[in-house]
Amino acid sequence: MKILPLFCLATFTFVPIAGADLTIVQSIESNTGAHKVNLKIKGERARVEVEVNPNVSMIVDSKSGEVIKIEHDQKTFLHFDKDKVKEIEDRMRATSSLEIATPKPTGTKEKINGYEAEEYTAETPTYKASYWVAKTYPRFQEILTQMKLLQKSIFASVRKPMPEYYDFPGLPIRTKIKFQDQPEVTITITSVSQAPLPDSDFSAPPGYTKMELPVWRAGTPPPPKVTPANESKSPTPTATAMPAVTP
């Protein structure tokens, strides 16, 4: 599972508010194994790092509409301006027009990470989801409001089929999603912190090289690379387009 689909799964649930910053640690389990996701939110910016590829970070600025993808191993980053992000968002929206189902309580309860949680389910012909809602989670209303940040950005089209988390009477501490013909994915919130976050978490690190985005569109072959005769043929880092996502 690529980092962008994991990023979308981790954030499809998430308009910022003034106040504390937010750090959420989640575990994502699927047929590819278990992965840890760190999501950080500060004002109108968010940063996500997925354990499946710990050397890549993605930063979203919902106010400017920009996205940064950071490759830490190569000390490089790609910058997607708002026009490029809109292009990707339009492409994603075209493949994610799924019917939305309103979640309803089942009456089933379970203790998850020390919190009593009640199950809510939503189902359509194309997906089934269950949400374990912890109604006594401390300050859950404030946390849910902060988590709505990415609804304003590129990932709004990916999470469109899902119910808004702020509609729940508590924090959905565990979510299980099963799309048609795809394995079930379980997302569990393992910790929440509202400690202050440094601004440096939401920009490319100093000394990193900005890579140029390809000029061709997704789905078309890249132009041939010309290597001068006196240039070494050893591999060098190249920029790649942001991968498209399907649910």
C-alpha positions as CSV (number, residue, x, y, z in Angstrom):
1,M,0.0,0.0,0.0
2,K,1.5,3.3,-1.1
3,I,1.9,6.3,1.2
4,L,-0.7,8.5,-0.4
5,P,-3.6,5.9,0.0
6,L,-2.5,5.4,3.6
7,F,-2.4,9.1,4.1
8,C,-6.0,9.4,2.7
9,L,-7.2,6.6,5.0
10,A,-5.6,8.2,8.0
11,T,-7.1,11.6,7.2
12,F,-10.4,11.1,5.4
13,T,-12.1,11.8,8.8
14,F,-10.4,15.2,9.3
15,V,-11.9,23.7,9.2
16,P,-9.3,24.4,11.8
17,I,-9.9,26.4,15.1
18,A,-7.7,28.7,17.2
19,G,-6.2,27.0,20.2
20,A,-4.1,24.0,20.9
21,D,-2.1,22.1,18.3
22,L,-2.9,18.5,17.7
23,T,-0.9,15.3,17.4
24,I,-2.7,12.0,16.7
25,V,-1.0,8.6,16.5
26,Q,-3.0,6.0,14.7
27,S,-2.4,2.4,13.7
28,I,-3.6,1.1,10.4
29,E,-4.0,-2.6,9.9
30,S,-4.7,-4.3,6.6
31,N,-3.6,-7.4,4.6
32,T,-0.2,-5.7,4.1
33,G,0.4,-5.6,7.9
34,A,0.2,-3.0,10.6
35,H,1.5,0.6,10.1
36,K,1.8,3.6,12.4
37,V,0.6,7.0,11.3
38,N,1.6,10.3,12.9
39,L,-0.8,13.2,12.1
40,K,0.1,16.7,13.2
41,I,-2.2,19.7,12.9
42,K,-1.3,23.3,13.5
43,G,-3.7,26.1,12.5
44,E,-4.5,25.4,8.9
45,R,-1.6,23.1,8.2
46,A,-1.2,19.3,8.6
47,R,1.7,16.9,8.4
48,V,1.5,13.1,8.1
49,E,4.1,10.4,8.3
50,V,3.4,6.8,7.7
51,E,5.5,4.0,9.2
52,V,5.3,2.0,5.9
53,N,7.7,4.6,4.5
54,P,9.2,6.5,7.5
55,N,11.4,8.6,5.2
56,V,8.6,10.4,3.5
57,S,6.5,13.2,4.9
58,M,3.5,15.0,3.4
59,I,2.4,18.5,4.4
60,V,-0.9,20.1,3.5
61,D,-1.7,23.8,3.8
62,S,-5.4,24.1,3.5
63,K,-5.3,27.9,3.4
64,S,-2.9,28.2,0.4
65,G,-4.1,24.9,-1.1
66,E,-0.5,23.7,-1.4
67,V,1.0,20.3,-0.7
68,I,4.7,19.4,0.0
69,K,6.0,15.9,-0.3
70,I,9.4,15.4,1.5
71,E,11.9,12.6,0.6
72,H,14.2,12.5,3.6
73,D,16.6,9.8,2.4
74,Q,17.4,11.9,-0.7
75,K,17.0,15.2,1.1
76,T,14.6,16.5,-1.6
77,F,11.0,17.7,-1.8
78,L,8.3,18.2,-4.3
79,H,6.0,21.3,-4.1
80,F,2.5,21.1,-5.5
81,D,1.0,24.5,-5.9
82,K,-2.8,25.1,-5.7
83,D,-3.3,24.7,-9.4
84,K,-1.6,21.3,-9.5
85,V,-3.4,20.2,-6.4
86,K,-6.7,21.2,-8.0
87,E,-5.9,19.1,-11.0
88,I,-5.2,16.1,-8.9
89,E,-8.3,16.7,-6.8
90,D,-10.5,16.9,-9.9
91,R,-9.0,13.6,-11.1
92,M,-9.6,11.9,-7.8
93,R,-13.2,13.3,-7.5
94,A,-14.0,11.7,-10.9
95,T,-13.2,8.3,-9.4
96,S,-14.8,8.7,-6.0
97,S,-18.5,9.5,-6.6
98,L,-19.7,6.9,-4.1
99,E,-23.1,6.9,-2.4
100,I,-22.9,8.3,1.2
101,A,-24.6,6.3,4.0
102,T,-25.5,7.8,7.4
103,P,-24.1,5.8,10.3
104,K,-26.5,4.4,12.8
105,P,-25.8,3.0,16.3
106,T,-26.0,-0.8,16.7
107,G,-26.2,-0.8,20.5
108,T,-23.0,-3.0,20.6
109,K,-20.4,-1.7,23.0
110,E,-16.7,-2.6,23.5
111,K,-13.8,-1.2,25.6
112,I,-11.0,0.1,23.3
113,N,-7.8,1.5,24.7
114,G,-9.5,1.9,28.1
115,Y,-12.6,3.8,26.7
116,E,-16.1,2.5,26.5
117,A,-17.0,2.7,22.8
118,E,-20.4,2.2,21.0
119,E,-20.5,0.9,17.4
120,Y,-22.1,2.9,14.6
121,T,-22.3,1.3,11.1
122,A,-22.8,2.6,7.6
123,E,-23.3,0.5,4.4
124,T,-23.9,0.9,0.7
125,P,-23.4,-1.6,-2.2
126,T,-19.8,-0.4,-2.5
127,Y,-18.5,-0.1,1.0
128,K,-19.2,-1.0,4.6
129,A,-17.9,0.9,7.6
130,S,-18.1,0.5,11.4
131,Y,-17.1,3.3,13.8
132,W,-16.4,2.7,17.5
133,V,-17.3,6.0,19.2
134,A,-15.9,6.8,22.6
135,K,-18.4,9.3,24.1
136,T,-16.4,10.0,27.2
137,Y,-13.1,10.8,25.5
138,P,-11.7,14.0,27.0
139,R,-12.4,17.2,24.9
140,F,-13.6,15.1,22.0
141,Q,-15.6,18.0,20.5
142,E,-12.5,20.2,20.3
143,I,-10.4,17.3,18.8
144,L,-13.1,16.6,16.2
145,T,-13.2,20.2,15.1
146,Q,-9.5,20.3,14.6
147,M,-9.6,17.0,12.7
148,K,-11.9,18.6,10.1
149,L,-8.9,20.5,8.6
150,L,-8.3,18.4,5.6
151,Q,-11.9,18.5,4.4
152,K,-10.9,21.8,2.8
153,S,-8.1,20.4,0.8
154,I,-7.2,17.8,-1.9
155,F,-8.3,14.9,0.3
156,A,-11.9,16.1,0.6
157,S,-12.8,14.2,-2.5
158,V,-11.3,11.0,-1.2
159,R,-13.2,11.1,2.1
160,K,-16.4,12.3,0.5
161,P,-18.2,9.0,0.8
162,M,-17.6,8.9,4.5
163,P,-19.8,10.5,7.2
164,E,-18.4,13.6,8.9
165,Y,-16.7,12.7,12.2
166,Y,-18.1,15.7,13.9
167,D,-21.6,14.2,13.5
168,F,-20.7,11.6,16.1
169,P,-21.4,12.1,19.8
170,G,-17.8,11.2,20.7
171,L,-14.4,10.4,19.3
172,P,-14.4,7.5,16.7
173,I,-11.5,5.7,18.3
174,R,-11.6,2.8,15.9
175,T,-12.8,2.7,12.3
176,K,-13.2,-0.3,10.0
177,I,-13.6,0.2,6.3
178,K,-14.3,-2.4,3.7
179,F,-14.6,-1.3,0.1
180,Q,-15.9,-3.7,-2.6
181,D,-13.3,-6.1,-3.8
182,Q,-10.7,-4.7,-1.4
183,P,-9.4,-5.9,1.9
184,E,-10.8,-4.5,5.2
185,V,-8.7,-1.7,6.8
186,T,-8.8,-1.0,10.5
187,I,-7.7,2.4,11.8
188,T,-7.3,2.9,15.6
189,I,-6.4,6.1,17.4
190,T,-3.7,5.1,20.0
191,S,-2.9,8.5,21.4
192,V,-3.9,12.2,21.2
193,S,-1.8,15.2,22.3
194,Q,-2.5,18.9,22.2
195,A,1.0,20.0,23.1
196,P,2.5,22.9,21.0
197,L,4.1,22.0,17.7
198,P,7.1,23.9,16.1
199,D,6.5,25.7,12.8
200,S,9.5,23.8,11.4
201,D,7.3,20.6,11.3
202,F,5.3,22.2,8.5
203,S,7.9,23.1,6.0
204,A,10.7,21.4,4.1
205,P,13.9,21.1,6.2
206,P,16.7,23.6,5.5
207,G,19.3,22.3,3.0
208,Y,16.8,20.0,1.1
209,T,16.7,20.4,-2.7
210,K,13.4,21.3,-4.4
211,M,12.7,18.9,-7.3
212,E,10.9,20.0,-10.4
213,L,7.5,18.4,-11.2
214,P,7.1,16.5,-14.5
215,V,5.4,18.6,-17.2
216,W,3.5,15.6,-18.7
217,R,0.2,14.5,-17.3
218,A,-0.5,11.3,-15.4
219,G,-1.2,8.4,-17.7
220,T,1.1,9.5,-20.5
221,P,4.6,8.2,-21.0
222,P,7.4,10.4,-19.7
223,P,9.8,12.0,-22.2
224,P,13.0,10.1,-22.8
225,K,15.9,11.0,-20.6
226,V,18.9,12.1,-22.5
227,T,22.3,11.4,-20.9
228,P,25.3,13.3,-22.2
229,A,28.2,11.1,-23.2
230,N,30.4,12.6,-20.5
231,E,27.8,12.2,-17.8
232,S,27.8,9.4,-15.3
233,K,25.0,6.9,-15.8
234,S,24.7,6.2,-12.1
235,P,21.1,6.6,-10.9
236,T,20.1,10.0,-9.5
237,P,16.9,11.1,-7.7
238,T,14.1,12.1,-10.0
239,A,10.9,13.8,-9.3
240,T,7.7,11.7,-9.6
241,A,4.1,12.9,-9.9
242,M,1.8,12.6,-7.0
243,P,0.1,9.2,-7.5
244,A,-3.6,9.1,-8.1
245,V,-5.8,7.4,-5.5
246,T,-8.8,5.3,-5.9
247,P,-10.9,4.2,-2.9
